[in-house]
Amino acid sequence: MTVITHVQRKSRLAEMVDRPGGVSVGVALAQAKANLDGLKDQALAIISENIGALLAPPTPDIPEALRLDSAYAASSQVIDAASPFALDDLCTAAKGLCDLLDAAPRQGGFDWRIATVHAQAMKLLLSLTPDAPGTAEARIAIMANLSEVLKRKLPMSPQSPA
């Protein structure tokens, strides 16, 4: 009887992973933070541009479905640009607007004042400096009011209790 054996070769990747070295977690986190800090101005510009798009006066000749999709894309880009920098209130406001736009009827009838209110709230949240007196209270008030808009304007889901 013949037995065939194969010599197991270790891949270069496996050898590299097994070798000691690399950077510590603390150094890696510091490098990541430094890299992110370099992108913050660019992210704030993207956020401001998309808030401006949400605040732009509506064009009546554009179909409602396309306007809803454009507003949804602008709100999503606010989330994408704000989330790496822990701008949680801004992300929450933009997510609420996305939820409202997603639930809006495609054939018309969406109250565009809701999008304007959310965009103005996002602009205000962006302008509030974290260390200024009264900022925390202002953020809480803005978020509570946006939450109230969501409760009143977002259709109830079938799973939620009445």
C-alpha positions as CSV (number, residue, x, y, z in Angstrom):
1,M,0.0,0.0,0.0
2,T,1.2,3.4,-1.0
3,V,0.7,6.5,1.2
4,I,1.0,9.9,-0.4
5,T,1.9,12.8,2.0
6,H,2.0,16.4,1.2
7,V,4.4,18.7,2.9
8,Q,2.4,21.6,4.5
9,R,4.0,24.9,3.5
10,K,3.4,27.9,5.7
11,S,2.3,30.9,3.7
12,R,4.2,34.2,3.9
13,L,1.1,35.9,5.4
14,A,0.9,33.3,8.2
15,E,4.6,33.8,8.9
16,M,4.2,37.6,9.0
17,V,1.2,37.4,11.4
18,D,3.1,35.0,13.7
19,R,6.2,37.3,13.9
20,P,6.2,39.8,16.8
21,G,6.2,43.5,15.9
22,G,3.8,46.1,14.6
23,V,2.3,49.0,16.6
24,S,0.6,49.1,19.9
25,V,-3.2,49.8,20.1
26,G,-2.5,53.1,21.7
27,V,-0.2,54.2,18.9
28,A,-2.6,53.0,16.2
29,L,-5.5,54.9,17.8
30,A,-3.4,58.1,18.0
31,Q,-2.4,57.7,14.4
32,A,-6.1,57.1,13.4
33,K,-7.1,60.2,15.3
34,A,-4.5,62.3,13.7
35,N,-5.6,61.1,10.3
36,L,-9.2,61.9,11.0
37,D,-8.4,65.3,12.4
38,G,-6.8,66.2,9.0
39,L,-10.1,65.4,7.3
40,K,-12.5,67.3,9.7
41,D,-12.5,70.5,7.6
42,Q,-13.4,68.6,4.5
43,A,-16.2,66.7,6.3
44,L,-17.6,70.0,7.7
45,A,-17.6,71.4,4.2
46,I,-19.5,68.4,2.9
47,I,-22.0,68.7,5.7
48,S,-22.5,72.4,5.1
49,E,-22.9,71.8,1.4
50,N,-25.6,69.2,1.9
51,I,-27.5,71.2,4.5
52,G,-27.4,74.1,1.9
53,A,-28.9,71.7,-0.6
54,L,-31.7,70.8,1.8
55,L,-32.4,74.5,2.5
56,A,-32.5,75.4,-1.2
57,P,-35.9,76.4,-2.4
58,P,-37.8,73.6,-4.1
59,T,-38.0,73.5,-7.9
60,P,-41.5,72.7,-9.0
61,D,-40.6,71.3,-12.4
62,I,-38.6,68.4,-10.8
63,P,-40.8,65.3,-10.1
64,E,-41.6,64.7,-6.4
65,A,-39.9,61.3,-6.3
66,L,-36.7,62.8,-7.7
67,R,-36.8,65.6,-5.1
68,L,-37.3,63.1,-2.3
69,D,-34.4,61.0,-3.5
70,S,-32.1,64.1,-3.7
71,A,-33.1,65.2,-0.2
72,Y,-32.5,61.7,1.0
73,A,-29.1,61.5,-0.6
74,A,-28.1,64.9,0.9
75,S,-29.3,63.8,4.4
76,S,-27.4,60.5,4.0
77,Q,-24.2,62.4,3.1
78,V,-24.5,64.4,6.3
79,I,-24.6,61.2,8.2
80,D,-21.6,59.8,6.4
81,A,-19.5,62.9,6.9
82,A,-20.5,63.6,10.5
83,S,-20.3,60.1,12.0
84,P,-16.5,59.7,12.1
85,F,-16.3,62.9,14.2
86,A,-18.8,61.9,16.8
87,L,-21.3,64.5,15.8
88,D,-24.1,62.3,17.1
89,D,-26.8,64.9,17.4
90,L,-26.3,65.9,13.7
91,C,-26.4,62.3,12.7
92,T,-29.6,61.7,14.6
93,A,-31.3,64.7,13.0
94,A,-30.2,63.6,9.6
95,K,-31.4,60.1,10.2
96,G,-34.8,61.4,11.3
97,L,-35.1,63.3,8.1
98,C,-34.1,60.2,6.1
99,D,-36.8,58.2,7.9
100,L,-39.4,60.9,7.0
101,L,-38.3,61.1,3.4
102,D,-38.3,57.3,3.1
103,A,-41.8,57.1,4.4
104,A,-43.1,60.0,2.2
105,P,-45.5,59.2,-0.6
106,R,-43.8,59.1,-4.0
107,Q,-46.6,60.6,-5.9
108,G,-46.7,63.9,-4.0
109,G,-48.1,65.3,-0.9
110,F,-44.9,65.5,1.2
111,D,-44.7,68.6,3.4
112,W,-41.4,70.1,2.5
113,R,-41.4,72.4,5.5
114,I,-40.4,69.3,7.5
115,A,-37.2,69.0,5.5
116,T,-36.5,72.7,5.9
117,V,-37.0,72.5,9.7
118,H,-34.6,69.5,9.9
119,A,-32.0,71.3,7.8
120,Q,-32.2,74.4,9.9
121,A,-31.9,72.3,13.0
122,M,-28.8,70.6,11.5
123,K,-27.3,74.0,10.6
124,L,-27.9,75.2,14.2
125,L,-26.4,72.0,15.7
126,L,-23.4,72.4,13.5
127,S,-22.9,76.1,14.6
128,L,-23.1,75.3,18.4
129,T,-19.6,75.1,19.9
130,P,-19.3,72.4,22.6
131,D,-17.7,74.5,25.3
132,A,-20.1,77.5,25.0
133,P,-22.4,78.0,28.0
134,G,-25.9,76.7,27.3
135,T,-24.9,74.6,24.4
136,A,-25.9,71.3,26.1
137,E,-29.4,72.6,26.9
138,A,-29.8,74.0,23.4
139,R,-28.8,70.6,21.9
140,I,-31.3,68.8,24.1
141,A,-34.1,71.2,23.2
142,I,-33.4,70.9,19.5
143,M,-33.3,67.1,19.6
144,A,-36.5,67.0,21.7
145,N,-38.3,69.1,19.1
146,L,-37.1,67.0,16.2
147,S,-38.2,63.9,18.0
148,E,-41.6,65.4,18.4
149,V,-41.8,66.1,14.7
150,L,-40.9,62.5,14.0
151,K,-43.6,61.3,16.4
152,R,-46.2,63.4,14.7
153,K,-45.2,63.0,11.1
154,L,-43.8,59.5,10.8
155,P,-46.5,56.9,10.2
156,M,-46.7,54.3,13.0
157,S,-45.1,51.0,12.2
158,P,-47.3,47.9,12.5
159,Q,-45.1,46.5,15.3
160,S,-45.2,49.5,17.5
161,P,-48.0,49.7,20.1
162,A,-50.7,52.3,19.5
